[in-house]
Amino acid sequence: MQVINPATEQVIQELREDSSTSLAQKFGLLQAGQQAWAAQSLSERIKIVLKFSALLEENREELAAILSSEVGKPLQQSRNEINGARARIQWLCEHATAYLKEEIMSDSSGMLEKIVYEPLGVICNISAWNYPYLVGTNVFVPALLAGNAVMYKPSEYASLTGIEIAKYFHAAGVPEEVFQLAIGAGAVGASLLDMPFNGYYFTGSYQTGQKIYTQVAHKMVPVQCELGGKDPLYVTDEVTDLAGIAAGTADGAFYNNGQSCCSVERIYVHEKVYDAYVSEFVKEVKSWKIGTPTEEGVYLGPLSRKAQIALLENQVKQAVDLGAKILTGGKAIPGKGYYFEPTVLVDVNHQMDVMKEESFGPIIGIQKVKDDEEAIALMKDTAYGLTSSVYSVNESRAQHILAQMDSGTAYWNCCDRVSAALPWSGRKHSGFGATLSHQGIRAFTKTKSYHLRQP
């Protein structure tokens, strides 16, 4: 399997993909090692995971360079991702004891009732390429803390980073019999679905998530799917700092080249502030530097996958054919690398894929609305349900709008952010289940209820 640098289109390295035989051997190791890992004290597991985090910090520059080379994100954004993963690890380790310890529910009349949280066993984590440290941390860290063994399949577009993650887990003290890598593309992922794991945790597209869920349903084991989004944002008429809001929301739409499940994917603006907002938004987008990820000050590097260029070109063409206007960008950048201009479209509507289907790239449609009712109707017009955002000086107004959104996360005067203290979950085509928070720790456990009567 070739690992290709999306900025240069050169082959970085060739990796041997796992076979069904090697996967079976790795699974056997995990089965043999899981119970001993679970038998260790939680405090010891926490100590090991914190050592892993410290190793990420010690080797951050090398790890960031590897990440940028295979997914194309600017070097500073790669550093930011590693820092963000370490912050999540810290929170998970600080709160694991509180959420994994047994709970006494009742102790009266000689009857003790309690809940014990036991590990699932050996879990399969099929992960994503856009934020391999962050989306990986959401799964393999709480899974390990809870006493599970993990088969981690990084995306084929982030395999080198996956190898580094495994290396530093093992260096920190996680046994090889507890954390194993599955290297390869779709065929390797398909093989994992045929194996008797005790739980499946997937991050990726709706189409792939649906296939995974359907294929493993008969096993009756936990399945979680963290999928895509078509996340809406609404700017109301009473906002004042339009320049600041435009800059912040543009970053929410284009950070990591828009390759985030929670990126702002469509924007609705009240007609009273529409022209001023759009002007400031375009000014911000035009100020960004595009270039090689290692160049100082670069905000946008190449897309991670070549195939995404055609999808973006088709969305732009269809929108323009239906009456949209391009204010900036709109096409691939000639030359080596998978570069696409940051693109802003106006005069858009919901007949256009750019306002309905996930773009996952540096492209945004901005639509004018006459009032909150129209904005709410358009925001709700989606098969996805990951995040929704409202910018307003009036909290009750924003809360009223956000309460009507069928999304797992709601933002007021912010967007495109994740907190380890809050559950990260989707609805509808954005998936189901939760990572992070106490729910994301307990997602890797099974409960046992004890009814204990004193003799």
N, C-alpha and C positions, 0 to 999 in steps of 0.2 A: 504494500500500500504506500503510495507516494504522499508525502506531506509537502504541500506547495505554499510558498510565500505569496499571499495575495497582492502584495505591493510590487513584486517583481516577476511573478509567475514562474520563478525558479523552484526546482525541487530542493527542499531543505534536507530531507532524509527519506529513506525507505524503511518501512517497518513490516515485520512479519505479522500477518493477521492470525488471530486465533482460529484453530480448527475445532470441530465438535469434540475431538479427542482431548485437545488441550483444555478446552472449557470444562469438560467433565472432570479432568484431573484437578483443576483449580477448585471446582465446586466440592470435590471430595475433601480437599484440604480444609476448606471453610467449614464443612460439616464436622470434621474431626476437631477443629480448633475452637469452635464457637462456645461450647460449654465451659471450657477452661477460662476463656475470656470473661464470660458472664459471672464465673465464680470469683473473679477478682473483685476487690472492693470498688465501689463507685469512686471513692477518693483516688484510688490508684489509676483508674481509667481517666479521670479528670486530669490528673497530673501528666499522663502521657499525651493527651490531646493538647494541653497547654504547651508541652514541649514541642509538639508539631507546629503550633502557632509561632513559637519563638524561632524555630528553624525557618519558617516562611519569612520572618522579619530579617534574620541574619543573611538570607540569600535572596532578598527581594529584588535587587537589581538584575541578577541573572535570570530569575524567574519571570520578571516583567519583560525582559528582552525576548525570552522564549515565547511568551504569550503573544507579544506584539508580532513576532516573526510569523506565527502560524494563523492568527486571526485578523491581523491588520490594524488593531486599534492603536492609537497613539501611545507612546511609551508612558506618558504621565497617567493616562487613563488605565493602563495596565497596573501601574503602581497603586492607583486609587482602588482598583479592584482587590488587590491583595490586602491593602489596609482595611478595606471594608469587610473582607472575609475574616480577618483577624478580630475585628470588633464584634462580629457575630459569634465567633468562637468564644470570645470572652464572656459574652452574655449567656450563651448556652451553658458554659461551664459553671458560671456563677449561680445559675438557677436550676441546674440538673438535679441537685439533691432535693430541693423543695418539691419538684414535680415527679420524681421517680420513687420517693420514699413511700412506704405503705401509709395508708390513711385510715385512721380509726373513725368510723362513722357513728358507732353507738357502743356504749359500754354500761349496760344496766341490767339489773335483775339476773345477774350471772351469765348474761349472753354478750359476748364481744363480737361486733361486726366490723370487718375491715376489708379494704381493697389493697391488693398487691399488684404492682406493675411488673410483669415479666417480659423479657425480650421475645421478639417474634421468632428469632432463630437466624437463618441466613437470608439476607435480603438482597435484591437486585436493584441497582441504581443505574438507569439508562439516562445519561445526562446530556446537557446542551453545550454548544460551542460558544455562545455569545458572551456568557459570563461563567466560565468553567469553575473558577474559585468560589464565586458567590452561590451559584445554584448547586454546586457540589456540596459546599458547606451546609446548606440547608438540609441536606439528606444524610451524607455519610457521617457528619459529626454527631448529631443527636442519635443516629443509629448505633454508632460505636459506644457512646456514653451509656445507652440503654442496655448494652451487653450483646448486641448483635454482631455477627460477621457480615462483611459487605463484599459483594462482587460489584465493582465500579466499572461501568463502561463509559469512558469519555466519548464525546463525539469524535468521529474520524477527523473533524476539522480542528480538534484541540487535543490530539493524542499525545503530543510531546508534553503538554502541560499535565495531562493525566499521569504520564510516567513520572514526572517530578513529584506530583502529589503522593503517589504510592511510595516513591523513594524516601520522602521525608516522613511519612507515617511510619515506615519500617524503622527509620533511623531514630524516631522518637520513642519507639518501644512497642508499637502495634505489631504483633506477630504476623508473619506472612500467612499463617493459617487463619487470620482474621480479616485481612484486607487484601483482595486480589484484583488485578486489572483484567478486563476483557478488551483486547485491541482489535479494531476492525470497523467495517461499515455496516450496512443494513443486514447483510447475511449473518453477521455475528450477533446482532441484536435479535434477529429472528430465532437463532439457536437458543439464546437465553430464555426466550419465552416457552420453550419446550422443556425446560429444566424445572425440577421441583423446589423452587424457592419458596420461602415463607412470606414473601411480600414483594411487590413491585412498585418502584417509584420512578416516574418518568417526567422529564422536562423537555418540551419540544412543541411541535405543531399539533393542531387539532386532528388532522388527518392521521398522523402516526399514533397519537394518543388513543384515538378511537380503535385503531387496529389492535393495539396492545391490550386495551381493556376487553375487547371482544374475544381475543384469543386466549386470555388467561382466566376469563370469568368462571369457567367450569372448575377451576382449582379451589375456589372459595377461600382465597387468601386476600389480605388487604392489598388494594391497588390505589395509588394516588397518581393523578395526572395534572401537572402544572403546565398549562397550555398557553396559547397565544391570546392576543387581545386586539380590539379596535377601539382603543381608549379615548373617550370624548373629553373635551375641555370647553367650558363656557366662561366667557368674559362678560360680566354684566355692565350695565350702563353707568353705575355710580363709581366705578374705579377711578383713581386719580393718577397714580404713578404708572402711566401707560408705557413709558420707556422701560422701567424696571420690570413690569409684568411681561412685556413683549420679550425682553432678554431672557427672563426666567423660563417662560413657556417655550421659547425657541430652543433653549437648551434641553427642556423636557422632551421635545420632539426629535432632536437631532443628536443628542449625546450618544456615543458609541455608534454613530452613523444611523441612528434610529433602529438599531438592531437589538431592541429590548422588548420583552413582552409587555412591559408597562410604559413604554414610550407613548407620549401623546401622539395619537394617530389621526385625529380630526378635531378641528377647532370651530366653535360657534361664537360669534361676537355680536353683541347688541348693536343695532344700526346706529345708535347715537355716538358710539366710540369706534365704530368699525374702521373708518378711513384712517384715523390717527393710529389705531393699534396696528393695522396692516403695514403702514408706513414704517413704524418703529420696528416691527418684526422683520421686515425685509432688510432694513438697515443693519440689524444685528446679524442676520444670516450672511449678508455680503461682507461682513467684517472678518469672517473666519478664514483661517489659513488652511488650505488643503495641500497635502503632500505626503511624503514618506513618513511612516510612523515614528521613525527615530529623529526626525527634524525637530528642532526646538520650536515650540509655539504652535505646532500643528494641532488643529482641533478635529479635522476629518481626515482619516486615512482611507484605504480601500475598503470595499465591502469584503466580507469574509468568504463569500461564495460567488463564483462567476455566474451561476444560473440566476441569481437575484437581479442581475442587470436587465435581463429580458423581461422579467415580471414588472420592474419599475417602468421600463420603456413602454410596455403595453398599457399600464395604468395611466401614464401621462398622455399617450396617444388617444386612448379612449376618452379621457376627460376633455381634451382639446376638441376632439371630434364632436363632443356633446355640448360644447360651448364654454368650457373653462378657459381661463387666461393664465399663462405662465408669467409670473412677475420676476422670477430669477431661476436659473438652472434649467432642468428639463431633459438632460441627456447625459449619456456616458462620456467620460473624458478620454480622448484618444491616447494611445500609447500603452506601455506595459502597465499591468496592474488592473484591478477590478474597481476602478474609480467611477463615481457617479456624482454629478453636480448636486449640491443641496438645492432642493426644488420647492418653490412655493406656488401653489395654485389658488386662484380665486374664481368667483362666479361658478362655484361647484354646487352639486346637488346629489341627492341620494340615488340617482340613476347611474352614478359613476362608481366604479370599483374603488377608487381612491378614498371614497367616503364609506364604503361598505366592507371591503375585503382587506385583510391584513396586508400592509405594505412591507414592513420590516426593512426599512431603508430610509435614506435621507430625503423624504418627500412628505409634504403636508398639504392638505386642503383646508382653506379657511372660508367658512360660510357665514353670511350675514343673516341675522334673525331679528324679528321685530319686537319680541318680548320673551319672557321666561317660558310661557306655555309652548311656544314654537321650539325653543331650545330644548325643553324637556322631551318633547315628542321626538325630536331628531336624535337626541342623545340615547333615548331608549330604543331606537330603531336599529337594532343590532342583534346578531346571534351570539355575540361575546358578552362577557361580564366580568372583566378583571378589575379595572379602575375607572373612576369618574372624578372629574375635577371641576370646581367652581371658584372663580375669582370675584370677590365682592367685599365691600366694607361692612356689609350687613350679615352677621352670623346667622340670624334666624332665617333670613332669605336663602342663604346658602344651604343651611341644614334642611329646609323645606324641599329644595331641589334635590339634594343628595339622598334624602330619604326615599325618593321615588326611583332611584337608580338600582337596578338589579345587578350590582357588582360587589365583588368581595372587599374592595377597598374604596374609600371615599376621601377626597382631598379638598380642603378649603384653603385657598390662597397658597397652594403648593401643588406639586405634581411629581410623578416619576421618582418616588422615594420609597424605601423599604425600611422598616424598623424591626430589629430582632425581637422586640417586646410584643409585637402585634402579629396575629396570624396572617400568613400570605396564602390567599385562597382565591379560586376563581369560581364562576358560575357559568352555566350553559356551556358553550363551546370553549370557554376558558378553563374548563377542567373542574376537578373536585378534590376534596381533601385539603389539608393545611400543612404548611411547614412554618417554622419559627414559632415563637411564643411558647406557652405551656402546651398548646395543642400540638405544635410541631415536635416537641420532645416526646409526648405520649403517643404520637402517631406511630412510633416504632416499638410499641409495647402491646401486650394483650393483658387484659385484666383478669384477675382471679378474685372471687369473692369468698371470704371466710366467715362462717357462722360457728363461733366457738363457745360452747356451753361449759361452764365450770361444773365438775362433778359434785 
